[in-house]
Amino acid sequence: MPASIPSPSINGFHLGPLFVHFYGLCYLVGITAAILLTRRLWRAKGGDPDLVYTVALWGVPAGILGGRLYHDVTSWNEVPHNWWGWLAVWQGGLGIWGGILGGVIGGVIPLRAAGVSIARFMDAAAPGLLVAQAIGRVGNYFNQELFGGPTGLPWALQISPAHRPAGYLGYTTFQPTFLYELIWDLALAAILVWVIGDRRIRAPGIFALYVAGYSAFRVFEELLRVDPAHHILGERLNFWVAGLLAIAGAAWFLYVQRAGGGDISARSGRRVAVAGPTAAGTTLERPSDAAARAGAAAARARRRAARRRRG
């Protein structure tokens, strides 16, 4: 086992006049992986996998904007002092909770237009979000950022002097929190994929578990990190945000499972019992739609019978 993990000496490369950041590439790969996994899980639920592309076209830009706005609000002192600084994701990055909120808001628009279950789609998307977050943390590794306190552990991360925060210039190796979160995110994603087929878990229970599980880990991670942050009562701001979201996610899961009674229709907003895939195995329909369809078929049969009697 090596004495420590070396940090990369570069964080991108030149492509003609452009400088391509590995941070951005990691997010691009992560988003692609999330879309592919969500397509597979949504198809398994009987949904149209191509709908995932439409949701991504709305949700990804909204998520990036939400993530950047969260960073701007919670780390306002790190925002570049120019007119475009609030959008400069390559200088300060994104806040995950703002990204998730923005992505959900953006993704709801095409889901409502398609008339599918928003809650069921959120469940299908949760594991993919974790995979995207895990791959995105590799970008933090290339940037030599968001690491923990000094340590001499065999898997400690080497940080160059230019990236060490004030008060830590005399240390060379730090806790690789990017690696801890990468492992946790992938492990939690695997668990959610494993349990997503359990029909006893009512939607959006899987998404609630994602919120609770990821946030609970962030409580631990925030206790390790030493990068600059605003503090409340002696703890980092995101420590409190993560703690509240972990509790909220767990309470949300318990409420959904105990409340029972089905799902929320994306079109009407009414609580309805969610059926499984139809005989064709492609769509999910509300009982009211099925009853109307059956009534129309019966009326057509009566008209055909009347014509035969007259003939």
Sequence and secondary structure as in RCSB ss.txt:
>XXXX:A:sequence
MPASIPSPSINGFHLGPLFVHFYGLCYLVGITAAILLTRRLWRAKGGDPDLVYTVALWGVPAGILGGRLYHDVTS
WNEVPHNWWGWLAVWQGGLGIWGGILGGVIGGVIPLRAAGVSIARFMDAAAPGLLVAQAIGRVGNYFNQELFGGP
TGLPWALQISPAHRPAGYLGYTTFQPTFLYELIWDLALAAILVWVIGDRRIRAPGIFALYVAGYSAFRVFEELLR
VDPAHHILGERLNFWVAGLLAIAGAAWFLYVQRAGGGDISARSGRRVAVAGPTAAGTTLERPSDAAARAGAAAAR
ARRRAARRRRG
>XXXX:A:secstr
  SSB   S SEEEETTEEEEHHHHHHHHHHHHHHHHHHHHHHHTT  TTHHHHHHHHHHHHHHHHHHHHHHHHS
GGGS SSTTGGG TTTT   HHHHHHHHHHHHHHHHHHHT  HHHHHHHHHHHHHHHHHHHHHHHHHHT S BSB
   TT EE  GGGS TT TT  EE  HHHHHHHHHHHHHHHHHHHTT TTS TTHHHHHHHHHHHHHHHHHHHHB
 S   EETTEEHHHHHHHHHHHHHHHHHHHHHHH S EE TTT  EE      TTSS    HHHHHHHHHHHHHH
HHHHHHHHHH 
